[in-house]
Amino acid sequence: MVSTIFSHCSSSTTARLLPMSRQHGVVYLRRLAVGPLHVGPPSRCSPSTRTLTLHSSTSPSPVLAASMATEASAKVIDGKSVAKQIRDETTAEVCRMKDAIGVIPGLAVILVGDRKDSATYVRNKKKACDSVGINSFEVRLPEDSTEQEVLKFISDFNDDPSVHGILVQLPLPSHMNEQNILNAVSLEKDVDGFHPLNIGRLAMRGREPLFVPCTPKGCIELLHRYGIGIKGKRAVVIGRSNIVGMPAALLLQREDATVSIVHSRTKNPEELTRQADIIISAVGQPNMVRGSWIKPGAVIIDVGINPVEDTQSPRGYRLVGDVCYEEACKIASAITPVPGGVGPMTIAMLLSNTLISAKRIHNFQ
């Protein structure tokens, strides 16, 4: 039996935009988003890095044991490289649109409060938008702002023809109703893909969402660009958050995979995961998925970005995924590194969604 603790994944890759000095409560910026993440060495999977203790009722199979004993053979799915390709493609399309009809895509961000982590996330997106020529606009409000003030700025951006995408930086202060605020964003400008109507369309056969959430969209794009087939494959998504796990499962299902979701109430998650041809892990638990969880030849997309203590690092910590890279790379056929895998793809998909929105609004092919 496996003892498991899950948490919803809320990595830095899913957060949104920009801190700045304030002038009359509002700051408008020109251009927004990013440089690629540095790809470091594979993480070491020592007991000290784990927040979860796993006990398998059976020993690994002879095939699995032999596979683990060999040198690493998995292909590295380089999200940093693919994200650069997508940014280059976006840059070309932004230029083509500007030259043809004089329109530059615009992304607006509403930031409430002074969280340091939010400031870091938004800086990356500002650099990324700037790198592809997308305009950015920002409103920064103090922590004690009212919900009505936030809703007023959303309404203004909904009506602004130069804005094609709107992000509300999460988390919001506790006195605000997050759902009310997110639902106020125009469906046509919901580049994060979090509006319930976009998620509902994603879940329905024969319907198309206007936008797909950026992180799961990036996961599927990596599979496509590496020529990894999805149709007819058995896929397991670990985690069921609204941001990553649930929409990732819906996207895999749309691609004709047979999908299972592993979550905090799943019995024998190790056994279920070991049947998967494709694993997408998004729970925010460092090194949770061990080599014994993985079917030889499986493809692994690791969404987790988790800091663990590392006295040898100048920062005192290093980043690892949900999957023990050192073990998994000896068993899987392909795997994303952390960092440098899904993270850069999330930002690239945000830029892509903003461009898609501008093209749709202006009927530009």
Disulfide bonds with the S-S distance in Angstrom:
Cys45-Cys324 1.73
